[in-house]
Amino acid sequence: MELKHNPSGKSLEAAISEVVSKDYSDIKKDSGFSFDWETEKEHEVYKIYLLSDEKTILGLMSLIDIPEEYRIHLNLLEVSKPHRGKDKTIDFIAGCLIAFAAELAIKRGYYGFVSLEPKTLLIDHYQSNYGFRQYGRYLGIEGPTSQTLINKYLEDE
């Protein structure tokens, strides 16, 4: 998958993998992350990083598999501070993580169904940028919307 280096416009090769035990101490020391990710250890936690710099984590997400509802719940998503907002250095981090969750939801037979409970300020962002729709207090994507995200952000896999 490719991320975009905003200052140069160049593509950067990235990968997503599951967080391992030793990663948690590095995350805790990293001032780019605000959340206490150790509280997410009971869930599936994934990191995104550049292939050229595997030690620097650019973003994290925590997923909860809910097989009885045929969905994956995106419990927590955080992009490192230098890569947030208008002045971010690297773009597409959150999109790649969400697309990865959608791909997992397809592989698990959930028709790409991914849900999340957004902060009020982010509802419009998730809807306009990633195609999420309102499902009660949750937002969700599934089917063709999930496939569109996979094609856009993970197309080279």
Summary of the structure (lengths in Angstrom):
residues: 157
radius of gyration: 14.9
end to end distance: 6.7
largest distance: 45.4
contacts: 471
relative contact order: 0.16
helix: 36%
strand: 35%
